[in-house]
Amino acid sequence: MIDISQLENVRDDSIYLIRDDGIVRIALYTNGKYYKLKALGETVSPTLEINGIHMHRIKDITPIEDAELKVKAAKVGKCHRVLDVCTGLGYTAIKSLERGACEVITVEKDLNVLKIAELNPWSWRLSDSRISLYLADAVDFVKSLPSEYFDRVIHDPPRFNLAGELYSEEFYSQLYRVLKRGGILYHYVGEPGRIRGKSIVQGVISRLERVGFYVRKNHYKLTLGITAYKI
């Protein structure tokens, strides 16, 4: 039973968990970072906010719709093995299953992100037996994976200034190695530097091509990402 007086503090755009001891905001502060599950509407999948930065696109699109577009851009299909780099709230991994993937291996570096995902009602299917979730640094983790194992790779990293190593030629070479011949990589890039007129997209394309990918920007306007093929 919840005392109605506790509802007086439920005024912001956070999502709250109802427990025996009361109502608790799904948020935490640790190591100088503030993590919050941000509500976007009554029936809309929430986003994760870290220090005020949204981890999903939310303008004219919901986070779960954004994930679905990324999975479609990667052409995930029946019985594919998918590598999902940067789990976040797990929407991309979950949507990969819905598109027919038989196995999804997903990796997330930040334990606090996974703690938030555990409490997010929209993330519950991360517990599906076809999803293997690893807490690890993606740079080291991908090096441990077998060559030409995956049909699809979905790379959804944080902003370039927050995780530049995930945009490096060395890391791209590892993504190329673990992808099967004929496989597809979808790489979310976003629009960093757009306001200053300095896009990183061409640099990303150049590094992907140097490690062997054939790159197309046909999905960029729709998904703010790049599709690359291992021919």
C-alpha positions in Angstrom: 0.0 0.0 0.0 1.4 3.4 -1.0 0.7 6.5 1.0 -0.8 9.1 -1.4 1.4 11.7 0.2 4.4 10.0 -1.5 3.0 11.0 -4.9 3.7 14.7 -4.1 7.3 14.2 -5.1 6.5 12.5 -8.4 6.6 15.6 -10.6 9.5 15.3 -13.0 10.1 13.2 -16.1 11.7 10.3 -14.2 10.3 6.8 -14.1 9.6 5.5 -10.6 9.6 2.0 -9.1 6.9 1.0 -6.7 8.3 -1.1 -3.8 7.0 -2.2 -0.5 8.9 0.6 1.2 7.5 3.3 -1.1 8.1 4.9 -4.5 11.7 5.2 -5.7 13.1 7.1 -8.7 15.0 4.9 -11.2 18.2 6.9 -11.1 21.6 6.8 -9.4 24.6 9.1 -8.9 28.0 7.6 -8.8 31.6 8.6 -9.8 30.5 12.0 -10.9 27.8 10.7 -13.2 24.0 11.0 -12.9 22.0 8.2 -14.5 18.3 8.5 -15.0 15.6 6.6 -16.8 13.7 9.4 -18.5 10.0 9.1 -19.3 8.9 10.2 -22.7 5.2 9.4 -22.5 2.8 7.0 -20.9 3.1 4.3 -23.6 6.6 5.3 -25.0 9.8 3.5 -24.3 12.0 5.6 -22.1 15.5 6.7 -22.7 18.6 6.6 -20.5 20.0 10.0 -19.6 23.6 10.3 -18.4 24.6 13.7 -17.1 21.7 15.2 -19.0 22.7 13.6 -22.3 20.1 11.3 -23.9 21.4 7.9 -25.0 18.8 7.6 -27.8 17.2 9.8 -30.4 14.0 11.2 -29.1 13.0 14.0 -31.5 10.1 12.8 -33.7 11.0 9.2 -32.8 10.9 6.9 -29.8 13.9 5.0 -28.6 12.4 1.6 -29.5 11.6 2.9 -33.0 15.1 4.1 -33.4 16.4 0.7 -32.4 14.1 -0.9 -34.9 15.4 1.3 -37.7 19.0 0.4 -36.9 18.2 -3.3 -36.9 16.4 -3.0 -40.3 19.4 -1.0 -41.7 21.6 -4.0 -40.7 19.1 -6.3 -42.4 19.0 -8.7 -39.4 17.0 -11.7 -40.5 16.1 -15.3 -39.7 18.7 -17.3 -37.7 21.4 -14.6 -37.9 24.1 -14.3 -35.3 24.3 -10.7 -34.2 27.0 -8.8 -32.3 25.5 -5.8 -30.5 28.2 -3.4 -29.4 27.1 -1.1 -26.5 24.0 -2.7 -25.0 22.5 0.4 -23.3 18.9 -0.5 -22.4 19.0 -3.5 -24.7 16.5 -2.2 -27.3 18.7 -3.1 -30.3 19.4 -6.7 -29.0 15.7 -7.2 -28.3 14.6 -5.9 -31.8 17.2 -8.2 -33.3 15.4 -11.2 -31.8 12.1 -9.9 -33.1 13.6 -9.7 -36.6 14.6 -13.4 -36.4 18.1 -13.5 -34.9 18.8 -16.8 -33.3 21.8 -15.5 -31.2 22.7 -12.0 -30.0 25.9 -11.3 -28.1 25.8 -7.9 -26.6 28.5 -6.0 -24.6 28.3 -3.1 -22.3 31.1 -1.4 -20.4 29.1 0.5 -17.8 27.6 -1.5 -15.0 25.4 1.4 -13.9 23.7 1.3 -17.3 22.9 -2.3 -16.8 21.6 -1.6 -13.4 19.1 0.9 -14.9 18.2 -1.6 -17.6 17.3 -4.2 -15.0 14.6 -1.9 -13.7 13.3 -0.8 -17.0 10.1 -2.5 -18.0 11.0 -2.1 -21.7 14.2 -4.1 -21.2 12.9 -7.3 -19.7 13.6 -9.4 -22.8 17.3 -9.0 -22.2 16.8 -12.1 -20.1 15.9 -14.1 -23.2 18.2 -17.2 -23.4 19.1 -16.2 -27.0 20.8 -13.1 -25.7 24.2 -13.3 -24.1 25.0 -10.1 -22.2 28.6 -9.3 -21.2 29.9 -6.6 -18.9 33.2 -5.7 -20.5 35.2 -3.1 -22.4 34.1 -3.7 -26.1 37.7 -3.0 -27.3 39.1 -5.9 -25.4 35.9 -8.1 -25.6 35.7 -8.1 -29.4 39.4 -9.2 -29.6 38.3 -12.4 -27.8 35.6 -13.3 -30.3 36.1 -15.9 -33.1 36.7 -14.8 -36.6 33.9 -14.7 -39.1 31.3 -15.7 -36.5 28.6 -13.1 -36.9 26.2 -12.4 -39.8 25.5 -8.9 -38.5 27.2 -6.3 -36.3 25.3 -3.4 -34.8 27.7 -0.8 -33.5 25.9 1.9 -31.4 28.7 3.7 -29.5 28.5 6.8 -27.4 29.5 10.1 -28.9 33.0 10.3 -30.4 34.3 12.6 -27.7 33.2 10.1 -25.0 34.5 6.9 -26.6 36.9 7.7 -29.4 38.5 4.2 -29.2 35.2 2.8 -30.6 35.7 4.8 -33.7 39.3 3.8 -34.3 40.7 1.9 -37.3 42.0 -0.7 -34.9 38.6 -1.4 -33.5 37.0 -1.4 -36.9 39.5 -4.0 -38.0 38.3 -6.3 -35.2 34.7 -5.8 -36.3 35.7 -6.7 -39.8 37.5 -9.8 -38.5 34.5 -11.2 -36.6 32.0 -10.6 -39.4 31.3 -13.3 -42.0 31.9 -12.7 -45.7 28.7 -11.2 -47.0 27.9 -9.8 -43.5 26.7 -6.3 -42.7 27.8 -3.8 -40.1 25.5 -1.0 -39.1 27.4 1.8 -37.4 25.5 4.6 -35.6 27.4 7.9 -36.0 24.9 10.7 -35.1 25.6 14.3 -35.8 28.6 15.4 -33.7 30.0 18.7 -34.8 27.0 19.5 -37.0 26.5 22.9 -35.4 30.2 23.8 -35.9 30.1 22.4 -39.5 32.7 19.7 -38.7 31.3 16.2 -39.4 33.1 13.1 -38.4 31.2 11.0 -40.9 33.9 11.1 -43.6 36.6 10.1 -41.2 34.5 7.1 -40.1 33.9 6.0 -43.7 37.6 6.4 -44.5 38.7 4.2 -41.6 36.1 1.5 -42.4 37.2 1.4 -46.0 40.9 1.1 -45.0 40.2 -2.1 -43.0 38.3 -3.6 -45.9 34.6 -2.6 -45.7 32.5 -1.4 -48.6 30.6 1.5 -47.1 27.2 3.1 -48.0 25.5 6.1 -46.5 22.0 5.2 -47.9 20.5 5.0 -44.4 22.3 8.0 -42.9 19.4 10.5 -43.2 17.0 8.1 -41.7 19.1 6.5 -39.0 22.1 8.8 -38.7 24.3 5.8 -39.3 26.4 4.0 -41.9 26.0 0.6 -43.4 29.2 -1.3 -44.3 29.6 -4.6 -46.1 32.2 -7.3 -45.9 32.4 -8.5 -49.4 
